[in-house]
């Protein structure tokens, strides 16, 4: 799988080195200029989308505070154009607790040269998030974590989440389970995962043998969904530990509960406003 991710860049470089004619040299000059432009676009032009960037930084820092992160892995992304193909994403290997608004990369899912750039994102993040933003216009914000309880659920032979309380009922009939894990999420695996999100009503992908991917209309919406999914998975896993029979809700009540919570006014937004207010007071550097 590594060869697929790196092969594109290696091929492009070797064709420039061996081509003899001037048009290629001029193209190389253009490439250098474009690389400079991309450098500005990837890292430096942070005045644009400043609120979106601050929301993302808040989501990263709270994910770390809640111990839902894992080392310096995992990525969140947010589409910023109508087509959903341009998106903000965290840099390669930066700890979530240190992410600032200005650190986020601004990427184009259709730019095949992205991984040639010196400031290129993590190749698996490019594979997964690039594919989702290329194919799923409805997936505005994409959050992927290996949080413990969601990952335990994803490790069970049956990764379904039965509705046994309000939080588990939120997700009734609203997730997909990927049972085809095929290694790290380089481009081919990313494309395969993106295909599983084609139904906009399924906003959670339980990634078998891997973790969870959550989508939402905004950072607040996706973060809130990820938070509640982890809580729901924790409740279910701990209920299994008791080895007692589970009190599973009927499909009718589970569906009713899920709809009531979906229609509850601005729940995700209000949750997130509070999270930002706490950071504003305790670590305002996240907005920089
Ligand atoms: Zn992952």
Boltz pocket constraint, residues with backbone or C-beta under 6 A from the ligand:
constraints:
  - pocket:
      binder: B
      contacts: [[A, 74], [A, 144], [A, 145], [A, 146], [A, 210], [A, 211]]
      max_distance: 6.0
